[in-house]
Amino acid sequence: MRILLPIALIASTFAAPVVLTLGGMEGENVITIKATVNNSLSDTATTVYSGTIEIDLTVIADEATTFEMTGGKIFATDTIFLFEIENFFSQTVTFESLTATPVSPSGPEIRSPPGQFSAPAHYLLFNQGCLVSEGSFGNSKTLVQDDPFPAAGSTMGTITPGPVEEIQSSITNEVIATSRLIELVLPLNSTATSGDEDFTLATETTGTVTAAGTLLEFTHPFFEWATANAPLAGTAISFTTDADHDGQQDGISWALGFAAGASSKNIQPIDHSLTGELTFDLPGPTRRALTLQKSATLSADDWSPVAGYDPIPAGTTGALTLPLDDGTTFYRFTATPD
């Protein structure tokens, strides 16, 4: 089966979610925790946050206009607090293996001016790990997931898009995507209380979470698929290349519905000794409308549409039935992205 693809770029943008990574430079994401037992003795320790925050972001006119935390995972280094009165009272409390999920319970937020968001509405929910207490009040180990607590802010946070950088195809020199650095600043200032009537622990968390990541906006969904299909090839992919060397043009693999990274080698050549019909199973819902054409000679003026398959609508699934008893020896798919 010979596959040809005359296809052209259309200028539109498709924004993607952003994965932000917490900064690991010295002094970054160092959080202070003040712990107080039974409303009396206090101790202060620091923990370091690491991990990722997944967000959905809308950028208009170079400013963030909507923002929502949708996932990710934050890790906190262990902290140990010591509370003692000499010859009378001694207790150590340790936060072990704490992890948090970034959440935006109220959904996306639009602020005025753009780029600012309400820190209390977007916070880190610590929901894994344990609280270990040892000493005069006995020994205990409490799972944080039984009583999760937030690390939230009380003021405004900021999310700042950097300048746009264009990513060009090394084959056609056209712009296939834009890239910009996204920086998040989330101030923390929150309290939480745990324990029972005999031993209560109140904590006050203060500090600043900083994270950054890259927002990619592709000029066409084909390029997003192609980047996932062959990330090591970078921009050396076009509609007519064959990045995985399976004999199928990348544009047609995309339009036919192949998953990124999947091979189209299951498209078999026609056995010319056969008569009757040939069944061609589509790999998935087609992403764009295609036309199936046939020819007996491969001459440029000998191609004609196959009845019933002009066009094959976008979203088509299942199998195509191709006639083999009318002198046809070649089939091809053609597609355009619009």
C-alpha positions as CSV (number, residue, x, y, z in Angstrom):
1,M,0.0,0.0,0.0
2,R,1.6,3.2,-1.1
3,I,1.0,6.1,1.3
4,L,1.2,9.8,0.2
5,L,0.4,12.8,2.2
6,P,0.0,16.3,0.8
7,I,-0.6,18.3,4.1
8,A,-0.2,21.9,5.2
9,L,0.3,23.7,8.5
10,I,-2.6,25.7,10.0
11,A,-1.8,28.4,12.5
12,S,-3.5,27.7,15.8
13,T,-2.3,27.0,19.3
14,F,-2.9,24.2,21.7
15,A,-1.8,24.8,25.3
16,A,-0.6,21.9,27.4
17,P,-0.5,21.4,31.2
18,V,2.7,22.4,32.9
19,V,4.8,20.3,35.3
20,L,6.7,22.6,37.7
21,T,9.7,21.3,39.6
22,L,10.6,22.7,43.0
23,G,14.0,24.4,43.0
24,G,16.8,22.6,44.6
25,M,19.4,25.4,45.0
26,E,20.8,26.2,48.4
27,G,18.2,28.1,50.4
28,E,15.3,27.3,48.1
29,N,12.2,25.6,49.5
30,V,13.5,25.6,53.1
31,I,10.4,25.7,55.2
32,T,10.3,26.6,58.9
33,I,8.0,24.7,61.3
34,K,7.3,25.8,64.9
35,A,5.8,23.1,67.0
36,T,4.2,23.6,70.4
37,V,3.0,20.9,72.8
38,N,0.1,21.4,75.2
39,N,0.1,25.1,74.5
40,S,3.4,25.5,76.4
41,L,6.8,24.2,75.2
42,S,7.9,25.0,71.7
43,D,10.7,24.0,69.3
44,T,11.5,25.1,65.8
45,A,13.0,23.0,63.0
46,T,13.3,23.3,59.2
47,T,12.4,20.9,56.4
48,V,13.2,21.1,52.7
49,Y,10.5,20.5,50.1
50,S,11.1,18.8,46.8
51,G,9.0,17.3,44.0
52,T,6.7,18.5,41.4
53,I,3.5,20.5,41.0
54,E,1.2,19.9,38.0
55,I,-0.8,22.9,37.0
56,D,-3.3,24.0,34.3
57,L,-2.5,27.4,33.1
58,T,-3.9,29.9,30.6
59,V,-1.6,32.7,29.3
60,I,-3.1,35.7,27.5
61,A,-1.0,38.7,26.4
62,D,2.0,37.3,28.2
63,E,0.2,37.2,31.6
64,A,-1.2,34.3,33.5
65,T,-5.0,34.6,33.6
66,T,-6.1,31.2,35.0
67,F,-4.3,28.9,37.3
68,E,-5.1,25.5,39.0
69,M,-3.1,22.9,40.8
70,T,-4.1,19.5,39.3
71,G,-1.5,17.0,40.7
72,G,2.1,16.3,41.5
73,K,3.8,15.2,44.7
74,I,5.8,17.1,47.3
75,F,8.3,15.4,49.6
76,A,9.4,16.9,52.9
77,T,12.7,16.0,54.7
78,D,12.2,14.6,58.2
79,T,12.0,17.0,61.1
80,I,12.7,16.4,64.8
81,F,11.4,18.5,67.7
82,L,12.6,18.3,71.3
83,F,10.5,19.4,74.2
84,E,11.9,19.1,77.7
85,I,12.1,20.5,81.2
86,E,15.2,19.2,82.9
87,N,14.5,16.3,85.4
88,F,10.8,16.6,84.7
89,F,9.6,16.3,81.2
90,S,11.1,15.2,77.9
91,Q,9.4,14.4,74.6
92,T,10.6,14.1,71.0
93,V,8.3,14.4,68.0
94,T,9.4,13.5,64.5
95,F,7.6,14.0,61.2
96,E,8.7,11.1,59.1
97,S,8.4,10.6,55.3
98,L,5.8,13.3,54.8
99,T,4.4,13.7,51.3
100,A,1.8,16.1,50.1
101,T,-0.5,16.5,47.1
102,P,-0.9,20.0,45.5
103,V,-4.6,20.8,45.4
104,S,-6.9,23.6,44.2
105,P,-10.3,22.5,45.8
106,S,-12.2,25.4,44.2
107,G,-10.8,24.8,40.8
108,P,-9.2,27.3,38.5
109,E,-8.9,30.9,39.6
110,I,-8.9,34.1,37.7
111,R,-7.3,37.1,39.4
112,S,-7.0,40.8,38.7
113,P,-4.3,41.8,38.1
114,P,-3.3,38.6,36.2
115,G,-0.5,36.6,37.6
116,Q,-1.7,36.7,41.2
117,F,-3.6,34.0,43.0
118,S,-5.0,33.5,46.5
119,A,-2.5,31.3,48.3
120,P,-5.1,29.9,50.7
121,A,-7.1,28.5,47.8
122,H,-4.1,26.5,46.4
123,Y,-2.1,24.5,48.9
124,L,-0.1,21.4,49.7
125,L,-2.2,18.7,51.4
126,F,0.1,16.5,53.5
127,N,-1.7,13.1,53.3
128,Q,1.1,10.5,53.6
129,G,3.7,9.9,56.3
130,C,3.7,9.5,60.1
131,L,4.0,11.5,63.3
132,V,6.2,9.7,65.9
133,S,6.2,10.8,69.5
134,E,8.5,9.4,72.2
135,G,9.1,10.3,75.8
136,S,7.4,11.3,79.0
137,F,3.9,11.2,77.5
138,G,4.5,7.7,76.1
139,N,5.3,6.5,72.6
140,S,3.0,6.7,69.7
141,K,3.0,6.6,65.9
142,T,0.2,8.3,64.0
143,L,-0.4,8.0,60.3
144,V,-0.8,11.4,58.7
145,Q,-3.3,10.0,56.1
146,D,-5.7,9.5,59.1
147,D,-5.6,13.2,59.7
148,P,-4.2,15.1,56.7
149,F,-3.2,18.7,57.1
150,P,-2.6,21.6,54.7
151,A,0.5,23.8,54.2
152,A,-1.2,26.9,52.9
153,G,-0.6,30.6,52.5
154,S,-2.5,33.6,53.9
155,T,-1.6,36.1,51.3
156,M,-1.2,36.2,47.5
157,G,1.0,34.0,45.4
158,T,2.3,34.7,41.9
159,I,2.8,32.8,38.7
160,T,4.9,34.5,36.1
161,P,5.3,33.5,32.4
162,G,8.7,34.2,30.9
163,P,9.4,35.4,27.3
164,V,8.3,33.3,24.4
165,E,10.9,31.3,22.6
166,E,10.1,29.7,19.2
167,I,11.0,26.1,18.4
168,Q,11.5,25.6,14.7
169,S,11.5,22.5,12.6
170,S,15.0,21.6,11.4
171,I,13.5,20.3,8.2
172,T,11.1,23.1,7.1
173,N,12.2,25.9,9.4
174,E,8.5,26.6,10.3
175,V,7.6,27.3,13.9
176,I,6.2,24.1,15.4
177,A,5.9,25.2,19.0
178,T,6.6,28.0,21.4
179,S,8.2,27.6,24.8
180,R,8.2,29.8,27.9
181,L,9.4,29.4,31.4
182,I,6.7,29.4,34.1
183,E,7.7,30.4,37.6
184,L,5.5,29.8,40.7
185,V,5.9,31.5,44.1
186,L,3.6,30.1,46.8
187,P,4.0,31.7,50.3
188,L,3.1,29.5,53.2
189,N,1.7,30.6,56.6
190,S,-0.6,28.1,58.2
191,T,-1.3,26.2,61.4
192,A,-2.5,22.7,62.2
193,T,-3.2,20.8,65.4
194,S,-3.0,17.1,66.1
195,G,-2.9,14.8,69.1
196,D,-5.4,14.1,71.9
197,E,-6.5,15.6,75.2
198,D,-3.3,14.5,77.0
199,F,-0.9,15.5,74.4
200,T,-1.6,18.1,71.7
201,L,0.9,19.3,69.0
202,A,0.3,22.6,67.3
203,T,2.5,23.4,64.3
204,E,3.0,26.7,62.4
205,T,4.4,26.4,58.9
206,T,6.1,29.4,57.3
207,G,8.2,29.8,54.2
208,T,8.0,30.0,50.4
209,V,7.6,27.3,47.8
210,T,9.3,28.1,44.5
211,A,8.9,26.0,41.4
212,A,9.5,26.4,37.6
213,G,8.7,24.5,34.5
214,T,8.2,24.9,30.7
215,L,4.9,25.6,29.0
216,L,4.9,24.2,25.4
217,E,2.3,25.4,23.0
218,F,2.2,23.6,19.7
219,T,1.1,25.2,16.5
220,H,-0.6,22.0,15.4
221,P,-1.6,18.8,17.3
222,F,0.6,16.8,14.8
223,F,3.7,18.3,16.3
224,E,2.7,17.5,19.8
225,W,2.2,13.9,18.7
226,A,5.5,13.9,16.8
227,T,7.4,15.2,19.8
228,A,6.0,12.4,21.9
229,N,6.6,9.9,19.1
230,A,10.3,10.6,18.7
231,P,11.5,13.0,21.5
232,L,15.2,12.2,20.7
233,A,14.7,13.3,17.1
234,G,13.6,16.7,18.4
235,T,12.4,18.9,15.6
236,A,13.6,16.7,12.8
237,I,10.1,15.5,12.0
238,S,7.6,16.7,9.4
239,F,4.4,15.4,7.9
240,T,6.3,13.5,5.3
241,T,9.2,12.0,7.3
242,D,9.3,8.5,8.6
243,A,10.8,8.9,12.1
244,D,10.5,5.2,13.2
245,H,11.4,3.8,9.7
246,D,8.3,1.7,9.4
247,G,7.6,2.7,5.9
248,Q,4.7,5.0,6.8
249,Q,4.8,8.7,6.6
250,D,4.5,10.3,10.0
251,G,1.6,12.5,9.0
252,I,-0.4,9.6,7.8
253,S,0.4,7.6,10.9
254,W,-0.9,10.5,13.0
255,A,-4.0,11.0,10.9
256,L,-4.9,7.3,10.9
257,G,-4.9,7.3,14.7
258,F,-1.7,5.5,15.6
259,A,-0.6,6.2,19.2
260,A,2.6,8.2,19.6
261,G,5.5,5.7,19.5
262,A,3.4,2.9,17.9
263,S,4.6,1.3,14.7
264,S,2.5,1.1,11.6
265,K,4.3,-1.9,10.3
266,N,1.0,-3.9,10.7
267,I,-0.1,-2.2,7.4
268,Q,0.7,-5.0,5.0
269,P,1.3,-4.6,1.3
270,I,-1.4,-5.9,-1.0
271,D,-1.1,-9.5,-2.1
272,H,-1.8,-9.2,-5.9
273,S,-2.8,-12.8,-6.1
274,L,-5.8,-12.2,-4.0
275,T,-9.3,-11.4,-5.4
276,G,-12.4,-10.2,-3.7
277,E,-11.8,-7.9,-0.8
278,L,-9.0,-6.8,1.6
279,T,-9.8,-5.7,5.1
280,F,-7.7,-2.9,6.6
281,D,-8.1,-2.4,10.4
282,L,-7.8,1.2,11.5
283,P,-5.3,1.5,14.4
284,G,-7.6,3.9,16.3
285,P,-10.1,6.8,15.8
286,T,-8.8,8.8,12.8
287,R,-7.6,12.2,13.9
288,R,-8.4,13.9,10.6
289,A,-10.5,13.2,7.5
290,L,-8.7,11.0,5.0
291,T,-9.4,10.1,1.4
292,L,-8.7,6.5,0.1
293,Q,-7.6,6.5,-3.5
294,K,-6.8,3.7,-5.9
295,S,-4.7,3.3,-9.0
296,A,-3.7,0.5,-11.4
297,T,-0.5,2.2,-12.7
298,L,0.7,4.8,-10.2
299,S,0.4,7.4,-12.9
300,A,-0.3,10.8,-11.5
301,D,-3.6,11.1,-13.5
302,D,-4.7,7.5,-12.7
303,W,-5.7,8.0,-9.0
304,S,-9.4,8.0,-8.2
305,P,-11.4,7.9,-4.9
306,V,-12.6,4.6,-3.6
307,A,-16.4,4.7,-3.4
308,G,-17.6,5.0,0.2
309,Y,-14.2,6.3,1.4
310,D,-14.2,9.8,0.1
311,P,-13.8,11.1,2.7
312,I,-13.2,8.9,5.7
313,P,-14.4,11.2,8.5
314,A,-12.3,12.1,11.5
315,G,-13.1,9.8,14.4
316,T,-13.7,6.8,12.2
317,T,-13.0,3.4,13.9
318,G,-13.1,-0.2,12.8
319,A,-12.1,-1.7,9.5
320,L,-12.1,-0.6,5.9
321,T,-13.0,-3.0,3.1
322,L,-11.0,-2.6,-0.1
323,P,-12.0,-4.2,-3.4
324,L,-9.3,-6.2,-5.1
325,D,-11.1,-7.5,-8.2
326,D,-11.3,-4.3,-10.3
327,G,-7.7,-4.1,-11.6
328,T,-6.6,-2.0,-8.7
329,T,-3.0,-2.7,-7.6
330,F,-2.2,0.4,-5.5
331,Y,-4.1,2.2,-2.7
332,R,-3.1,5.4,-0.9
333,F,-4.4,7.6,1.8
334,T,-4.3,11.3,1.5
335,A,-5.1,13.8,4.3
336,T,-5.2,17.4,5.2
337,P,-5.2,18.6,8.8
338,D,-8.2,20.9,8.6
